[in-house]
Amino acid sequence: MVAVIDYNAGNIRSVLYALERIGVEHVLTSDHDVIRAADKVIFPGVGAAASTMAHLNETGLSDLIRSLTQPVFGICVGMQLLCSHSEEGDVPCIGVFPERVRKFVPTDGEKVPHMGWNDVSLTEKNDWVSDSVNGTYCYYVHSYYVEAGPDTVATTAYCGKTFAAMMQKDNFYAAQFHPEKSAAAGEQILRDFLAL
């Protein structure tokens, strides 16, 4: 069973539809016991870091997520909130990854938010995503990015920055883009996570 964390965030339904398409049994829940007992956990969403972290702290979900031992997949804001700190609202985050979340500064010809298809370049640290994903294009929608660091397993470049497109540390996995909206490459990434 895959538990999809239900919290103060938007765009969660698209993840549920993606899991339905590939025939994976799943539940949308904020119940701590159900999340703790799940085989895999997905932490997706779109939203503002400060208000979302406030909700996670109030409900105890931040401590719960930090304590999970099964594979956990953070998507978009889910990835950013797994980091140590976000410039969006100047808020401490869950702290699984030591990296910090920064705001894009627009450059000539590139606007913020970063919205649309961009490539994914796997790094030598990757050992969970299929090699077929390397160089493919995935769908991004974000104004903040995670600095590339020791946990980066894939990168993307935008606004003059090469940043973390995917991350992994211990049992935590993450993607800045939306695999559920990224066609065949995104489906492969979801399947790779579910096969862990």
Secondary structure, 3 states (H helix, E strand, C coil): CEEEECCCCECCHHHHHHHHHCCCCEEEECCHHHHHHCCEEEECCECCHHHHHHHHHHHCHHHHHHHCCCCEEEECHHHHHCCCEECCCCEECCCCCCCEEEECCCECCECCCEEEEEECEECCCCCCCCHHHCCCEEEEEECEEEECCCCEEEEEEECCEEEEEEEEECCEEEECCCHHHCHHHHHHHHHHHHCC
